[in-house]
Amino acid sequence: MLLSYAPDITTTHPTLVTAVIRADRITATADVSSRLPPLEAAARRRLDTGQISEFPEIRAWRHAFSVMGLKPTQYRCAAESLLRRLEKSGNLPSIHPLVDLCNHVSISLAVPIAVFDLTHIASALTVRPAEGSEHYLAFNGETEQPEPGEVIFADNAGEAHARRWTNRQSARSAIRETSSDVLIVAEALHDDAHDSLSMLLTMLTTAIRETWGSHMEGELILEGERQSVPGTPHRLLE
């Protein structure tokens, strides 16, 4: 099991649904450019319908951040940050083919997606409250320590690979040119989260298989319990 949740996370957030995909054979030379415009167009259509803060998906994450004691206008889930960047600047930056793909799926569904390089993760990830002793590598090169009780993605070595749950990933396990074996995690809390993440699983597993020829395992986790999704690839990496 590469991803699990502490019991108090699923108890406090009972509507949580998570999509997890593990894939190999990822390269930085793949071309996903033809897949991005339809996803961006879907996001723009939603932006034309109303305020980002009123999207059900974003509203649910804002509520979760409030429950965690965070100001939703100061700390935003990754999907909201991407949508606001798209609305303000008109486009998203190109980082890596897989990251670009996931970012565009994220804005199309208003669901935060994290992409981790498994080479830099010790064994597995647990979404749990921080103890305060964990280390987080910021993208500016500085090492931070999450506050005790802050929700983090922690590995078995005490490294925090994301802070404030879906707010900010770590540079330690960020996708880079040499990344090959990856873990993709999408999380949602809104009423139709199961349908949204089932769609997300289909979109991403199809795109990744067709682009990289990856072996994949895809699952939904409902309130912390693993449940396989019919019709998605389930082949374990060899």
N, C-alpha and C positions, 0 to 999 in steps of 0.2 A: 504494500500500500504506500504510494508515493505522496499522498495528501490525506490529512485527517484533521478533525476539528476537536478542540477541547470541549467538554460537555457544556461548560457555561456559555460558550459562543452559540451553540445550537439551541440552548434553553432560552437565552435572551433574544435570539433572532429565529423564531420557529418557522418563518416563511422562507428561510434560506434555501436556495437551490444552486448547485455548483456543477458546471460542466468541466471535465478533466480530459485532456488529450495528451497522450505521450506519443511522440513521433521521432523517427531517426532519419538519417540521410539528408538532413537539412544543409543547404549550402547558401552562400551569399551571392551566388551568380545567377540564381533563378530569376525568371521574368514573370512578375505578377501584374504588370502594368495594365493588362486588358481586364483584369478582375476588379480593379479599384473604382473606375468611374461609376458603374451601377450602384455600388455601395455608397459612394459619396453622394450620388443623386438621391438615394433613399434618405440619407441624413438631411440633405438640404430640403427635401419635401417636408420632413418633420419640423425643421427649423422654421419653415414658413407657416406652420400651423399654430405656433404659440411659443411661450417662454420655455427655455430649457428647464428651469426650476420646476415647471408644472408637468413635465413628462412623468408618467407614473413610475418608470424605472429610476429616474433621478430623485424624485420625491421620496421614494422608499429609502434610498441611500442617504439622503439628507436627514431623514428621521433617525436612521441607524447611527449616523455621526453625532447627532444630538444626544442620543442615548449613551454614547461613549464619552460624552462631555466635551465634544469638539464643536466649534462654530462651523456650520455647514457653508457659510460664505467665506470662511478662511481656509478650510481644508475641504477639498472636493474629491469625490471619487474620480478615478482616471477617465471614465467615460464622459463625465461632465466637463472635465478639463479639456479633453479633445474636442468636444462639441463647441465649447466656447472659443477654442483656438480656430476652429473651422469658421465659425460665425464672424470672428473678428478679422482674421487674416485671409480667409477665402480658400485656404488649403492646409494640408498637413505635411510636415517635413518627411522626406524619405530617409529612413534609417537603415533598414535591412529588409529584404523581401518578405520574410516571415512576419516581422514586426509591422511592416506597412500593411500587410494583409490583415493581421489581427486588429490593428488600429482602425482600419476601415470597416471591418465587421463590427467593431465596438461602436462606432458612431452610427452605423446603420440600425443597430438594435438598442442603442443607449445602454449598453451593458459593459461594465469594466472587464478587461481581459489582461491578464498578466502572462508573460512568456519568460520562462526560466531556462537557463543553460544548466542541465543536470550535472555537467562535469564539475561545477563549482558549488554543488549542494551536497552536504554530508548526509547520505542515506535517504532522508525523507523530509517532508515539510509538515509542520503542524501549525494551524491557525489558532493562536492562543494569546492570552494576556501575557505581556512581557513581565519578566521577573525584575528587570532593571540591570541585569548583568550582561545582557546580550550586546553584540557589536553589529553595527550597521555601517556599511561603506557607502557614503554619498558619492554622487557623480563628480563632485568637486575634489574628490580624493580624501576628504576628511572622514574620520571615524566617529560615529555618534553612538550614544547609548539610549535606546528607547526608554521612555518613562515607565516605571512599574505600573502594570495594569493596562498599558497601551496594547491594542490588538496588533499582532505582528504575524508574519510568516516566519517561523523559526525552524532551523534544521537541527540535527542531532548534535552538532558541535557548538550550538549556542549562537550561531550567526543569524541575524535578522535579515531576511531577504525582501521584506516589504514592511513599511511603517504605516501606522494608522490604517490598517487593513487594506483597503483598495486605493489609498491615497498616493503612495510613492514606493517604487521598487528600488532595490539596491543595485549599485554598480557591480557588485561582486558576481552576481549570477545573470547579469544582463546579456542579451544576445549579441554576439560579435561575429566577425568574419569566419572564425574557426568553429563556431557552434555547429553541432551536428545532432546530438541527442537532447531533446527539449521537452519541457512540460508546459502545457498551456492550461491556464485556469481562468474560467469565466464564472462570475458570481452574480446572482440577482436575488432581490427580496420582494419584488412587486407581485401583485395578485396573479399575473399570468407568467410568472417566472419559468414554470415548467415548460410551457409552450415556446417561450422565447429561447430557452437554452437547448431545447430539442432541435429547434431550427438552426441555432448556432452550431451545434455539433454536426449536423448534416452539411452546412455550408463549409465549415472549416475542414472537416475530414475529407470531403470531396475535393476541395481546392488543394489541400496538401498532398493527397494521394496523386492527383493529376499533375501537380507541379513538380514534386520531388520524388514520387514513387516510394514514399515512406511506408514502413510498417507502422501500424498504429493500434492504439488501444483507446477507445473512447467510452466514457461513462458519465452518468448523472449521479450526483450525490444529493439526496433529499434529506434535509435536516440531519446531516451527518451520517446517513446510512447509504452504503453503496447500492445502486440499482442499475443494472445494465439496461441500455436503451436499444430496443429492437431496431435492426436495420443499420446500425453503425458498426464500423470495423472494430474487431476485438482481438486482433492478433497481437500477442505480446512480442516485444522486441527480443531479438535473439542475440 
